Amino acid sequence: MANQSEEYVFSVREEICNQCPLKNGNNCNAMKWLNPNTLEVLDHPKEGFIRGCGCRLSAKQRSTLSLCPAGFWGGEFD
């Protein structure tokens, strides 16, 4: 069971993912690439773009060891 501090971090992560253009339902779209600086999305790889991880977000957001591949969150529990 998570404590209040962990629950806060998990809720912030959820808000960040909810605003991400790679969010597709409850997943991070592994068929798209994102420029984390501009939020531009492409259907193909390009330098400076990060591929969506394909993870089920509701689980990943609550994992203390997980990181967003675009660098938007992670490392809060180091």
Protein Blocks (a to p, Z undefined) as FASTA:
>chain_A
ZZfklmmmmmmmmmmmmmpmkbghjaccfkbccdfklopacfbdcehiacdehiafklmm
mpmkbccfklpaghjlZZ
